[in-house]
Amino acid sequence: MKTFWTYLTTLFAGIIAGLLIFLKLDGPETVINDNTTIGKMKQRGQGNAADVSIDHPGDQSADETSSQDRKEARLLRRLTRIRERRDKKESG
């Protein structure tokens, strides 16, 4: 009867050791870019102020448009879209 308990405890010790080794080797898969949140984005040029005033490019003549004016127009359109999405999300 003593050899039976020795074999039984050796069997259970082997099973437990095998499970522990399996759990160590089969760790969770590393997933990159899954639900990534960005805490702070770097801003260029005008600092951390969100109250940037932009002149609408429609007020000027067509031949006076420069790259800076087009850049400001893109920024204005982007801010408008962001505000619309935020208002749409808040309204439900």
C-alpha positions in Angstrom: 0.0 0.0 0.0 2.9 2.3 0.7 4.2 2.0 -2.9 0.7 2.9 -4.2 0.8 6.3 -2.4 4.3 6.9 -3.6 3.3 6.3 -7.2 0.1 8.4 -6.7 2.0 11.4 -5.2 4.7 11.2 -7.9 2.0 11.2 -10.6 0.3 14.3 -9.1 3.6 16.0 -8.7 4.4 15.4 -12.4 1.0 16.6 -13.5 1.3 19.8 -11.4 4.9 20.4 -12.6 3.8 19.9 -16.2 0.9 22.4 -15.9 3.2 25.0 -14.3 5.7 24.6 -17.1 2.9 24.8 -19.7 1.5 28.0 -18.1 5.0 29.6 -18.0 5.7 28.8 -21.6 2.3 29.6 -23.0 2.1 33.2 -21.8 -0.4 35.7 -23.3 0.3 36.9 -26.8 1.7 40.4 -27.1 -0.7 42.7 -29.0 0.6 46.0 -30.2 -1.7 48.9 -31.2 -4.8 47.3 -29.6 -6.9 50.0 -28.0 -4.0 52.4 -27.8 -4.7 55.6 -26.0 -2.7 58.7 -26.6 -2.2 60.8 -23.5 -0.7 63.9 -24.9 0.1 65.0 -28.5 2.9 67.3 -29.3 1.8 70.6 -30.7 3.8 72.8 -33.0 4.1 76.5 -33.4 1.3 78.0 -31.3 1.8 76.4 -27.9 -0.8 74.8 -25.8 -3.5 77.3 -26.3 -6.7 75.9 -27.8 -8.1 79.4 -28.6 -6.4 79.9 -32.0 -8.2 82.4 -34.2 -8.1 81.6 -37.9 -9.2 83.9 -40.7 -11.5 82.2 -43.2 -9.8 82.0 -46.6 -13.0 82.8 -48.5 -12.6 86.5 -47.4 -9.5 87.0 -49.6 -9.1 86.9 -53.3 -8.2 83.7 -55.0 -4.7 84.8 -56.2 -3.6 85.8 -52.7 -3.8 82.3 -51.2 -0.5 81.1 -49.9 0.6 77.8 -48.3 0.0 79.3 -44.8 -3.6 80.3 -45.8 -4.3 76.8 -47.1 -2.8 75.3 -44.0 -5.1 77.5 -41.8 -8.1 76.5 -43.9 -7.4 72.8 -43.4 -7.0 73.4 -39.7 -10.3 75.3 -39.6 -12.1 72.5 -41.5 -10.6 69.9 -39.2 -11.6 71.7 -36.0 -15.1 72.1 -37.4 -15.4 68.4 -38.1 -14.1 67.6 -34.6 -16.7 70.0 -33.0 -19.5 68.4 -35.1 -18.5 64.9 -34.0 -18.3 66.0 -30.4 -21.7 67.6 -30.6 -23.2 64.6 -32.3 -21.7 62.3 -29.6 -23.0 64.5 -26.8 -26.5 64.7 -28.2 -26.7 60.9 -28.4 
